[in-house]
Amino acid sequence: MKGGNDGSRSVLFPNQAARYTPLMQKLLITIGIVLLVAGLLWPVLSKLGLVRLPGDIVIRREGFSFYFPITTMVIVSIVLTLIFRFWGK
């Protein structure tokens, strides 16, 4: 039957969904823990001076301020890459 729905087309088979569910759960729990730890350590990090690093862009004008943490993002990216690389092995 041309153009008909014969049931052979499916976006995601049930066994594939079951296979990816534990991975998604692990990922969401890990992201939640990382955000929780970052939130708890935020006051400590701000006192250590790790919040505004050289290379971060700060623009202050009258009635306006803009902060773009380029250096902080690069350092966080490197640290997270190392953590996930060692965690994956």
C-alpha positions in Angstrom: 0.0 0.0 0.0 1.6 3.2 -1.1 1.7 6.1 1.3 -0.2 4.2 3.9 0.7 3.7 7.5 1.8 0.1 7.8 3.3 0.6 11.3 6.9 0.1 10.1 8.0 3.7 10.7 8.7 4.7 14.2 10.7 7.5 15.6 11.9 5.8 18.7 11.5 2.1 19.5 10.5 1.2 23.0 13.7 -0.8 23.6 15.8 2.3 22.5 14.0 4.5 25.0 14.7 2.0 27.8 18.3 2.0 26.8 18.8 5.8 27.0 16.7 6.4 30.2 19.4 5.5 32.7 21.9 7.7 30.9 19.5 10.6 30.9 18.8 10.1 34.6 22.5 10.0 35.4 23.1 13.2 33.3 20.3 15.1 35.0 21.3 14.1 38.5 24.9 15.1 37.8 23.9 18.5 36.4 21.7 19.1 39.4 24.6 18.2 41.8 27.0 20.4 40.0 24.6 23.3 40.1 23.9 22.7 43.8 27.7 22.6 44.6 28.3 25.7 42.5 25.5 27.5 44.4 26.8 26.5 47.8 30.4 27.5 46.9 29.5 30.8 45.2 30.1 33.0 48.4 33.5 31.3 48.9 34.5 31.7 45.3 33.6 35.4 45.3 35.7 36.0 48.4 38.7 34.2 46.7 38.5 36.5 43.7 37.7 33.8 41.2 34.7 35.6 40.0 36.2 38.6 38.2 39.4 37.4 36.5 41.7 39.4 34.2 40.3 39.0 30.7 36.6 39.2 31.7 34.9 42.1 29.9 33.3 44.7 32.2 31.6 47.8 30.8 30.2 50.3 33.2 28.3 53.4 32.0 25.9 55.7 33.8 22.8 53.6 34.5 24.2 50.5 32.7 26.7 47.8 33.4 27.7 44.8 31.3 29.7 41.8 32.5 30.9 39.1 30.1 33.2 36.5 31.9 35.3 35.2 29.0 38.2 34.0 31.1 36.0 32.5 33.7 34.1 30.6 31.1 37.3 29.2 29.5 38.6 28.1 32.9 35.2 26.5 33.8 35.2 24.8 30.4 38.7 23.3 30.9 37.9 22.1 34.4 34.6 20.5 33.3 36.3 18.9 30.3 38.9 17.3 32.6 36.3 16.2 35.1 34.1 14.5 32.4 37.1 13.0 30.6 38.4 11.3 33.7 34.8 10.5 34.9 34.1 8.7 31.5 37.0 6.3 31.8 
